Amino acid sequence: MERPAPYEAGFPHTVTVHVFRGSVGARQQDVVVGEGRAMVFVPRDEVLNRDLAVTTAAVLPLHLGSPGETH
């Protein structure tokens, strides 16, 4: 089964990506997780320095705006 993928040169397909954004008043110490990797809040100025998925790397900067901008 072929999975949808973001645009890549040489591959003639289109994918619609739906992006949802929200905010929380939680702090790191409020986060409780069970098994698996821990969820962490990443500071805004560090998030784009992470190893991101292709689609995330393309879409996330559009939602972050400039450093002084609030959403």
PyMOL Python script that loads the backbone (N, CA, C, O; Angstrom):
from pymol import cmd

cmd.read_pdbstr("""\
ATOM      1  N   MET A   1       0.837  -1.177   0.000  1.00  0.00           N
ATOM      2  CA  MET A   1       0.000   0.000   0.000  1.00  0.00           C
ATOM      3  C   MET A   1       0.887   1.247   0.000  1.00  0.00           C
ATOM      4  O   MET A   1       1.782   1.375   0.836  1.00  0.00           O
ATOM      5  N   GLU A   2       0.643   2.143  -0.916  1.00  0.00           N
ATOM      6  CA  GLU A   2       1.437   3.357  -1.023  1.00  0.00           C
ATOM      7  C   GLU A   2       0.874   4.431  -0.090  1.00  0.00           C
ATOM      8  O   GLU A   2      -0.332   4.677  -0.067  1.00  0.00           O
ATOM      9  N   ARG A   3       1.755   5.060   0.672  1.00  0.00           N
ATOM     10  CA  ARG A   3       1.329   6.106   1.607  1.00  0.00           C
ATOM     11  C   ARG A   3       1.457   7.483   0.954  1.00  0.00           C
ATOM     12  O   ARG A   3       2.333   7.688   0.114  1.00  0.00           O
ATOM     13  N   PRO A   4       0.587   8.431   1.334  1.00  0.00           N
ATOM     14  CA  PRO A   4       0.742   9.802   0.836  1.00  0.00           C
ATOM     15  C   PRO A   4       2.077  10.381   1.304  1.00  0.00           C
ATOM     16  O   PRO A   4       2.571  10.029   2.375  1.00  0.00           O
ATOM     17  N   ALA A   5       2.650  11.257   0.506  1.00  0.00           N
ATOM     18  CA  ALA A   5       3.927  11.876   0.859  1.00  0.00           C
ATOM     19  C   ALA A   5       3.889  13.341   0.452  1.00  0.00           C
ATOM     20  O   ALA A   5       3.152  13.702  -0.466  1.00  0.00           O
ATOM     21  N   PRO A   6       4.666  14.194   1.114  1.00  0.00           N
ATOM     22  CA  PRO A   6       4.733  15.587   0.691  1.00  0.00           C
ATOM     23  C   PRO A   6       5.415  15.690  -0.665  1.00  0.00           C
ATOM     24  O   PRO A   6       6.013  14.725  -1.140  1.00  0.00           O
ATOM     25  N   TYR A   7       5.323  16.859  -1.286  1.00  0.00           N
ATOM     26  CA  TYR A   7       5.908  17.046  -2.608  1.00  0.00           C
ATOM     27  C   TYR A   7       7.399  16.761  -2.590  1.00  0.00           C
ATOM     28  O   TYR A   7       8.124  17.224  -1.710  1.00  0.00           O
ATOM     29  N   GLU A   8       7.838  16.004  -3.563  1.00  0.00           N
ATOM     30  CA  GLU A   8       9.259  15.746  -3.777  1.00  0.00           C
ATOM     31  C   GLU A   8       9.509  15.840  -5.271  1.00  0.00           C
ATOM     32  O   GLU A   8       8.741  15.294  -6.064  1.00  0.00           O
ATOM     33  N   ALA A   9      10.565  16.521  -5.662  1.00  0.00           N
ATOM     34  CA  ALA A   9      10.888  16.665  -7.084  1.00  0.00           C
ATOM     35  C   ALA A   9      10.981  15.292  -7.739  1.00  0.00           C
ATOM     36  O   ALA A   9      11.600  14.379  -7.193  1.00  0.00           O
ATOM     37  N   GLY A  10      10.374  15.150  -8.891  1.00  0.00           N
ATOM     38  CA  GLY A  10      10.432  13.888  -9.617  1.00  0.00           C
ATOM     39  C   GLY A  10       9.279  12.945  -9.319  1.00  0.00           C
ATOM     40  O   GLY A  10       9.133  11.930  -9.999  1.00  0.00           O
ATOM     41  N   PHE A  11       8.465  13.247  -8.332  1.00  0.00           N
ATOM     42  CA  PHE A  11       7.318  12.398  -7.994  1.00  0.00           C
ATOM     43  C   PHE A  11       6.042  13.187  -8.241  1.00  0.00           C
ATOM     44  O   PHE A  11       5.734  14.120  -7.499  1.00  0.00           O
ATOM     45  N   PRO A  12       5.291  12.816  -9.286  1.00  0.00           N
ATOM     46  CA  PRO A  12       4.105  13.584  -9.672  1.00  0.00           C
ATOM     47  C   PRO A  12       2.865  13.260  -8.827  1.00  0.00           C
ATOM     48  O   PRO A  12       1.956  12.572  -9.294  1.00  0.00           O
ATOM     49  N   HIS A  13       2.833  13.742  -7.625  1.00  0.00           N
ATOM     50  CA  HIS A  13       1.640  13.539  -6.817  1.00  0.00           C
ATOM     51  C   HIS A  13       1.375  14.777  -5.970  1.00  0.00           C
ATOM     52  O   HIS A  13       2.283  15.564  -5.701  1.00  0.00           O
ATOM     53  N   THR A  14       0.148  14.938  -5.560  1.00  0.00           N
ATOM     54  CA  THR A  14      -0.257  16.054  -4.728  1.00  0.00           C
ATOM     55  C   THR A  14      -0.850  15.509  -3.442  1.00  0.00           C
ATOM     56  O   THR A  14      -1.602  14.535  -3.461  1.00  0.00           O
ATOM     57  N   VAL A  15      -0.519  16.126  -2.346  1.00  0.00           N
ATOM     58  CA  VAL A  15      -1.053  15.714  -1.050  1.00  0.00           C
ATOM     59  C   VAL A  15      -1.609  16.951  -0.358  1.00  0.00           C
ATOM     60  O   VAL A  15      -0.954  17.993  -0.312  1.00  0.00           O
ATOM     61  N   THR A  16      -2.795  16.834   0.170  1.00  0.00           N
ATOM     62  CA  THR A  16      -3.377  17.912   0.958  1.00  0.00           C
ATOM     63  C   THR A  16      -2.986  17.686   2.409  1.00  0.00           C
ATOM     64  O   THR A  16      -3.188  16.601   2.954  1.00  0.00           O
ATOM     65  N   VAL A  17      -2.430  18.708   3.026  1.00  0.00           N
ATOM     66  CA  VAL A  17      -2.006  18.609   4.419  1.00  0.00           C
ATOM     67  C   VAL A  17      -2.904  19.505   5.253  1.00  0.00           C
ATOM     68  O   VAL A  17      -3.058  20.689   4.951  1.00  0.00           O
ATOM     69  N   HIS A  18      -3.496  18.949   6.298  1.00  0.00           N
ATOM     70  CA  HIS A  18      -4.325  19.715   7.226  1.00  0.00           C
ATOM     71  C   HIS A  18      -3.492  19.967   8.473  1.00  0.00           C
ATOM     72  O   HIS A  18      -2.941  19.035   9.058  1.00  0.00           O
ATOM     73  N   VAL A  19      -3.401  21.224   8.877  1.00  0.00           N
ATOM     74  CA  VAL A  19      -2.586  21.592  10.028  1.00  0.00           C
ATOM     75  C   VAL A  19      -3.496  22.174  11.095  1.00  0.00           C
ATOM     76  O   VAL A  19      -4.314  23.052  10.820  1.00  0.00           O
ATOM     77  N   PHE A  20      -3.347  21.680  12.304  1.00  0.00           N
ATOM     78  CA  PHE A  20      -4.122  22.176  13.428  1.00  0.00           C
ATOM     79  C   PHE A  20      -3.169  22.738  14.460  1.00  0.00           C
ATOM     80  O   PHE A  20      -2.118  22.158  14.730  1.00  0.00           O
ATOM     81  N   ARG A  21      -3.536  23.858  15.030  1.00  0.00           N
ATOM     82  CA  ARG A  21      -2.665  24.500  16.004  1.00  0.00           C
ATOM     83  C   ARG A  21      -3.500  24.889  17.211  1.00  0.00           C
ATOM     84  O   ARG A  21      -4.666  25.263  17.083  1.00  0.00           O
ATOM     85  N   GLY A  22      -2.894  24.798  18.373  1.00  0.00           N
ATOM     86  CA  GLY A  22      -3.574  25.200  19.594  1.00  0.00           C
ATOM     87  C   GLY A  22      -2.549  25.650  20.612  1.00  0.00           C
ATOM     88  O   GLY A  22      -1.344  25.539  20.389  1.00  0.00           O
ATOM     89  N   SER A  23      -3.027  26.150  21.712  1.00  0.00           N
ATOM     90  CA  SER A  23      -2.117  26.558  22.768  1.00  0.00           C
ATOM     91  C   SER A  23      -2.616  25.997  24.096  1.00  0.00           C
ATOM     92  O   SER A  23      -3.800  25.702  24.262  1.00  0.00           O
ATOM     93  N   VAL A  24      -1.705  25.862  25.014  1.00  0.00           N
ATOM     94  CA  VAL A  24      -2.042  25.344  26.336  1.00  0.00           C
ATOM     95  C   VAL A  24      -1.378  26.212  27.393  1.00  0.00           C
ATOM     96  O   VAL A  24      -0.388  26.893  27.127  1.00  0.00           O
ATOM     97  N   GLY A  25      -1.925  26.177  28.566  1.00  0.00           N
ATOM     98  CA  GLY A  25      -1.328  26.905  29.680  1.00  0.00           C
ATOM     99  C   GLY A  25      -0.461  25.991  30.530  1.00  0.00           C
ATOM    100  O   GLY A  25       0.017  26.391  31.591  1.00  0.00           O
ATOM    101  N   ALA A  26      -0.259  24.775  30.068  1.00  0.00           N
ATOM    102  CA  ALA A  26       0.511  23.791  30.832  1.00  0.00           C
ATOM    103  C   ALA A  26       1.993  24.145  30.846  1.00  0.00           C
ATOM    104  O   ALA A  26       2.500  24.820  29.950  1.00  0.00           O
ATOM    105  N   ARG A  27       2.660  23.679  31.870  1.00  0.00           N
ATOM    106  CA  ARG A  27       4.113  23.822  31.985  1.00  0.00           C
ATOM    107  C   ARG A  27       4.715  22.419  31.924  1.00  0.00           C
ATOM    108  O   ARG A  27       3.996  21.426  32.037  1.00  0.00           O
ATOM    109  N   GLN A  28       6.019  22.340  31.747  1.00  0.00           N
ATOM    110  CA  GLN A  28       6.672  21.040  31.624  1.00  0.00           C
ATOM    111  C   GLN A  28       6.339  20.136  32.810  1.00  0.00           C
ATOM    112  O   GLN A  28       6.103  18.942  32.624  1.00  0.00           O
ATOM    113  N   GLN A  29       6.316  20.676  34.004  1.00  0.00           N
ATOM    114  CA  GLN A  29       6.041  19.853  35.193  1.00  0.00           C
ATOM    115  C   GLN A  29       4.590  19.360  35.236  1.00  0.00           C
ATOM    116  O   GLN A  29       4.273  18.473  36.028  1.00  0.00           O
ATOM    117  N   ASP A  30       3.705  19.915  34.402  1.00  0.00           N
ATOM    118  CA  ASP A  30       2.317  19.466  34.336  1.00  0.00           C
ATOM    119  C   ASP A  30       2.140  18.246  33.440  1.00  0.00           C
ATOM    120  O   ASP A  30       1.102  17.587  33.489  1.00  0.00           O
ATOM    121  N   VAL A  31       3.142  17.940  32.626  1.00  0.00           N
ATOM    122  CA  VAL A  31       3.034  16.857  31.652  1.00  0.00           C
ATOM    123  C   VAL A  31       3.282  15.510  32.326  1.00  0.00           C
ATOM    124  O   VAL A  31       4.315  15.295  32.961  1.00  0.00           O
ATOM    125  N   VAL A  32       2.312  14.608  32.175  1.00  0.00           N
ATOM    126  CA  VAL A  32       2.441  13.258  32.706  1.00  0.00           C
ATOM    127  C   VAL A  32       2.266  12.304  31.538  1.00  0.00           C
ATOM    128  O   VAL A  32       1.237  12.334  30.864  1.00  0.00           O
ATOM    129  N   VAL A  33       3.258  11.460  31.291  1.00  0.00           N
ATOM    130  CA  VAL A  33       3.169  10.493  30.200  1.00  0.00           C
ATOM    131  C   VAL A  33       3.354   9.093  30.748  1.00  0.00           C
ATOM    132  O   VAL A  33       3.946   8.893  31.808  1.00  0.00           O
ATOM    133  N   GLY A  34       2.838   8.136  30.009  1.00  0.00           N
ATOM    134  CA  GLY A  34       2.998   6.739  30.403  1.00  0.00           C
ATOM    135  C   GLY A  34       4.219   6.148  29.735  1.00  0.00           C
ATOM    136  O   GLY A  34       5.315   6.703  29.826  1.00  0.00           O
ATOM    137  N   GLU A  35       4.035   5.021  29.064  1.00  0.00           N
ATOM    138  CA  GLU A  35       5.144   4.338  28.413  1.00  0.00           C
ATOM    139  C   GLU A  35       5.649   5.132  27.205  1.00  0.00           C
ATOM    140  O   GLU A  35       4.934   5.964  26.647  1.00  0.00           O
ATOM    141  N   GLY A  36       6.869   4.863  26.825  1.00  0.00           N
ATOM    142  CA  GLY A  36       7.419   5.479  25.618  1.00  0.00           C
ATOM    143  C   GLY A  36       8.232   6.720  25.912  1.00  0.00           C
ATOM    144  O   GLY A  36       8.605   6.993  27.053  1.00  0.00           O
ATOM    145  N   ARG A  37       8.497   7.466  24.848  1.00  0.00           N
ATOM    146  CA  ARG A  37       9.304   8.677  24.966  1.00  0.00           C
ATOM    147  C   ARG A  37       8.514   9.776  25.655  1.00  0.00           C
ATOM    148  O   ARG A  37       7.295   9.867  25.508  1.00  0.00           O
ATOM    149  N   ALA A  38       9.205  10.592  26.393  1.00  0.00           N
ATOM    150  CA  ALA A  38       8.568  11.692  27.100  1.00  0.00           C
ATOM    151  C   ALA A  38       8.204  12.822  26.144  1.00  0.00           C
ATOM    152  O   ALA A  38       8.908  13.071  25.165  1.00  0.00           O
ATOM    153  N   MET A  39       7.115  13.492  26.434  1.00  0.00           N
ATOM    154  CA  MET A  39       6.743  14.673  25.681  1.00  0.00           C
ATOM    155  C   MET A  39       7.388  15.870  26.362  1.00  0.00           C
ATOM    156  O   MET A  39       7.314  16.008  27.583  1.00  0.00           O
ATOM    157  N   VAL A  40       8.009  16.723  25.591  1.00  0.00           N
ATOM    158  CA  VAL A  40       8.632  17.916  26.163  1.00  0.00           C
ATOM    159  C   VAL A  40       8.193  19.150  25.385  1.00  0.00           C
ATOM    160  O   VAL A  40       7.940  19.084  24.183  1.00  0.00           O
ATOM    161  N   PHE A  41       8.108  20.265  26.081  1.00  0.00           N
ATOM    162  CA  PHE A  41       7.856  21.538  25.427  1.00  0.00           C
ATOM    163  C   PHE A  41       9.196  22.057  24.940  1.00  0.00           C
ATOM    164  O   PHE A  41      10.159  22.115  25.706  1.00  0.00           O
ATOM    165  N   VAL A  42       9.264  22.435  23.670  1.00  0.00           N
ATOM    166  CA  VAL A  42      10.510  22.925  23.086  1.00  0.00           C
ATOM    167  C   VAL A  42      10.397  24.443  22.946  1.00  0.00           C
ATOM    168  O   VAL A  42       9.411  24.933  22.395  1.00  0.00           O
ATOM    169  N   PRO A  43      11.377  25.190  23.431  1.00  0.00           N
ATOM    170  CA  PRO A  43      11.327  26.647  23.272  1.00  0.00           C
ATOM    171  C   PRO A  43      11.224  27.037  21.798  1.00  0.00           C
ATOM    172  O   PRO A  43      11.842  26.417  20.932  1.00  0.00           O
ATOM    173  N   ARG A  44      10.440  28.066  21.534  1.00  0.00           N
ATOM    174  CA  ARG A  44      10.167  28.516  20.161  1.00  0.00           C
ATOM    175  C   ARG A  44      11.445  28.731  19.355  1.00  0.00           C
ATOM    176  O   ARG A  44      11.503  28.369  18.180  1.00  0.00           O
ATOM    177  N   ASP A  45      12.471  29.319  19.980  1.00  0.00           N
ATOM    178  CA  ASP A  45      13.696  29.621  19.236  1.00  0.00           C
ATOM    179  C   ASP A  45      14.560  28.386  18.982  1.00  0.00           C
ATOM    180  O   ASP A  45      15.576  28.482  18.294  1.00  0.00           O
ATOM    181  N   GLU A  46      14.174  27.228  19.525  1.00  0.00           N
ATOM    182  CA  GLU A  46      14.932  25.990  19.318  1.00  0.00           C
ATOM    183  C   GLU A  46      14.211  24.976  18.433  1.00  0.00           C
ATOM    184  O   GLU A  46      14.833  24.025  17.958  1.00  0.00           O
ATOM    185  N   VAL A  47      12.919  25.162  18.207  1.00  0.00           N
ATOM    186  CA  VAL A  47      12.114  24.128  17.554  1.00  0.00           C
ATOM    187  C   VAL A  47      12.557  23.826  16.119  1.00  0.00           C
ATOM    188  O   VAL A  47      12.520  22.669  15.701  1.00  0.00           O
ATOM    189  N   LEU A  48      12.973  24.837  15.361  1.00  0.00           N
ATOM    190  CA  LEU A  48      13.375  24.591  13.971  1.00  0.00           C
ATOM    191  C   LEU A  48      14.767  23.993  13.854  1.00  0.00           C
ATOM    192  O   LEU A  48      15.195  23.623  12.761  1.00  0.00           O
ATOM    193  N   ASN A  49      15.475  23.896  14.970  1.00  0.00           N
ATOM    194  CA  ASN A  49      16.801  23.260  14.977  1.00  0.00           C
ATOM    195  C   ASN A  49      16.708  21.757  15.223  1.00  0.00           C
ATOM    196  O   ASN A  49      17.729  21.071  15.265  1.00  0.00           O
ATOM    197  N   ARG A  50      15.508  21.249  15.382  1.00  0.00           N
ATOM    198  CA  ARG A  50      15.293  19.818  15.631  1.00  0.00           C
ATOM    199  C   ARG A  50      15.271  19.035  14.333  1.00  0.00           C
ATOM    200  O   ARG A  50      15.138  19.613  13.254  1.00  0.00           O
ATOM    201  N   ASP A  51      15.403  17.715  14.436  1.00  0.00           N
ATOM    202  CA  ASP A  51      15.299  16.824  13.276  1.00  0.00           C
ATOM    203  C   ASP A  51      13.808  16.627  13.009  1.00  0.00           C
ATOM    204  O   ASP A  51      13.160  15.813  13.667  1.00  0.00           O
ATOM    205  N   LEU A  52      13.266  17.370  12.045  1.00  0.00           N
ATOM    206  CA  LEU A  52      11.831  17.376  11.782  1.00  0.00           C
ATOM    207  C   LEU A  52      11.489  16.549  10.555  1.00  0.00           C
ATOM    208  O   LEU A  52      12.308  16.394   9.649  1.00  0.00           O
ATOM    209  N   ALA A  53      10.279  16.022  10.532  1.00  0.00           N
ATOM    210  CA  ALA A  53       9.772  15.337   9.343  1.00  0.00           C
ATOM    211  C   ALA A  53       9.674  16.352   8.205  1.00  0.00           C
ATOM    212  O   ALA A  53       9.569  17.553   8.456  1.00  0.00           O
ATOM    213  N   VAL A  54       9.707  15.888   6.977  1.00  0.00           N
ATOM    214  CA  VAL A  54       9.710  16.755   5.800  1.00  0.00           C
ATOM    215  C   VAL A  54       8.529  17.727   5.817  1.00  0.00           C
ATOM    216  O   VAL A  54       8.717  18.929   5.633  1.00  0.00           O
ATOM    217  N   THR A  55       7.332  17.224   6.032  1.00  0.00           N
ATOM    218  CA  THR A  55       6.148  18.080   6.025  1.00  0.00           C
ATOM    219  C   THR A  55       6.186  19.065   7.185  1.00  0.00           C
ATOM    220  O   THR A  55       5.828  20.230   7.014  1.00  0.00           O
ATOM    221  N   THR A  56       6.608  18.624   8.345  1.00  0.00           N
ATOM    222  CA  THR A  56       6.701  19.504   9.506  1.00  0.00           C
ATOM    223  C   THR A  56       7.685  20.631   9.240  1.00  0.00           C
ATOM    224  O   THR A  56       7.403  21.786   9.560  1.00  0.00           O
ATOM    225  N   ALA A  57       8.824  20.316   8.667  1.00  0.00           N
ATOM    226  CA  ALA A  57       9.836  21.332   8.358  1.00  0.00           C
ATOM    227  C   ALA A  57       9.309  22.362   7.356  1.00  0.00           C
ATOM    228  O   ALA A  57       9.716  23.523   7.397  1.00  0.00           O
ATOM    229  N   ALA A  58       8.418  21.955   6.467  1.00  0.00           N
ATOM    230  CA  ALA A  58       7.863  22.874   5.474  1.00  0.00           C
ATOM    231  C   ALA A  58       6.752  23.745   6.054  1.00  0.00           C
ATOM    232  O   ALA A  58       6.643  24.920   5.705  1.00  0.00           O
ATOM    233  N   VAL A  59       5.931  23.183   6.932  1.00  0.00           N
ATOM    234  CA  VAL A  59       4.738  23.875   7.415  1.00  0.00           C
ATOM    235  C   VAL A  59       4.984  24.663   8.705  1.00  0.00           C
ATOM    236  O   VAL A  59       4.437  25.754   8.864  1.00  0.00           O
ATOM    237  N   LEU A  60       5.771  24.149   9.602  1.00  0.00           N
ATOM    238  CA  LEU A  60       5.947  24.775  10.920  1.00  0.00           C
ATOM    239  C   LEU A  60       6.427  26.224  10.859  1.00  0.00           C
ATOM    240  O   LEU A  60       5.897  27.055  11.596  1.00  0.00           O
ATOM    241  N   PRO A  61       7.404  26.568  10.017  1.00  0.00           N
ATOM    242  CA  PRO A  61       7.829  27.972   9.959  1.00  0.00           C
ATOM    243  C   PRO A  61       6.701  28.930   9.556  1.00  0.00           C
ATOM    244  O   PRO A  61       6.711  30.095   9.956  1.00  0.00           O
ATOM    245  N   LEU A  62       5.744  28.457   8.781  1.00  0.00           N
ATOM    246  CA  LEU A  62       4.612  29.294   8.378  1.00  0.00           C
ATOM    247  C   LEU A  62       3.727  29.641   9.562  1.00  0.00           C
ATOM    248  O   LEU A  62       3.094  30.697   9.578  1.00  0.00           O
ATOM    249  N   HIS A  63       3.680  28.768  10.547  1.00  0.00           N
ATOM    250  CA  HIS A  63       2.830  28.976  11.720  1.00  0.00           C
ATOM    251  C   HIS A  63       3.555  29.667  12.863  1.00  0.00           C
ATOM    252  O   HIS A  63       2.915  30.213  13.762  1.00  0.00           O
ATOM    253  N   LEU A  64       4.861  29.648  12.839  1.00  0.00           N
ATOM    254  CA  LEU A  64       5.601  30.297  13.915  1.00  0.00           C
ATOM    255  C   LEU A  64       5.722  31.801  13.693  1.00  0.00           C
ATOM    256  O   LEU A  64       5.750  32.570  14.654  1.00  0.00           O
ATOM    257  N   GLY A  65       5.795  32.224  12.435  1.00  0.00           N
ATOM    258  CA  GLY A  65       5.950  33.641  12.150  1.00  0.00           C
ATOM    259  C   GLY A  65       7.313  34.132  12.602  1.00  0.00           C
ATOM    260  O   GLY A  65       8.238  33.341  12.786  1.00  0.00           O
ATOM    261  N   SER A  66       7.429  35.417  12.776  1.00  0.00           N
ATOM    262  CA  SER A  66       8.701  35.990  13.216  1.00  0.00           C
ATOM    263  C   SER A  66       8.841  35.841  14.731  1.00  0.00           C
ATOM    264  O   SER A  66       7.836  35.710  15.429  1.00  0.00           O
ATOM    265  N   PRO A  67      10.071  35.858  15.249  1.00  0.00           N
ATOM    266  CA  PRO A  67      10.314  35.621  16.671  1.00  0.00           C
ATOM    267  C   PRO A  67       9.518  36.523  17.613  1.00  0.00           C
ATOM    268  O   PRO A  67       9.123  36.062  18.684  1.00  0.00           O
ATOM    269  N   GLY A  68       9.266  37.777  17.266  1.00  0.00           N
ATOM    270  CA  GLY A  68       8.539  38.679  18.153  1.00  0.00           C
ATOM    271  C   GLY A  68       7.029  38.599  18.014  1.00  0.00           C
ATOM    272  O   GLY A  68       6.297  39.213  18.790  1.00  0.00           O
ATOM    273  N   GLU A  69       6.566  37.854  17.041  1.00  0.00           N
ATOM    274  CA  GLU A  69       5.132  37.763  16.742  1.00  0.00           C
ATOM    275  C   GLU A  69       4.473  36.773  17.690  1.00  0.00           C
ATOM    276  O   GLU A  69       5.056  35.738  18.012  1.00  0.00           O
ATOM    277  N   THR A  70       3.278  37.078  18.133  1.00  0.00           N
ATOM    278  CA  THR A  70       2.523  36.140  18.968  1.00  0.00           C
ATOM    279  C   THR A  70       1.315  35.658  18.189  1.00  0.00           C
ATOM    280  O   THR A  70       0.743  36.407  17.397  1.00  0.00           O
ATOM    281  N   HIS A  71       0.927  34.412  18.409  1.00  0.00           N
ATOM    282  CA  HIS A  71      -0.224  33.820  17.720  1.00  0.00           C
ATOM    283  C   HIS A  71      -1.254  33.398  18.732  1.00  0.00           C
ATOM    284  O   HIS A  71      -2.305  32.875  18.362  1.00  0.00           O
TER     285      HIS A  71
END
""", "prot")
cmd.dss("prot")
cmd.show_as("cartoon", "prot")
cmd.util.cbc("prot")
cmd.orient("prot")
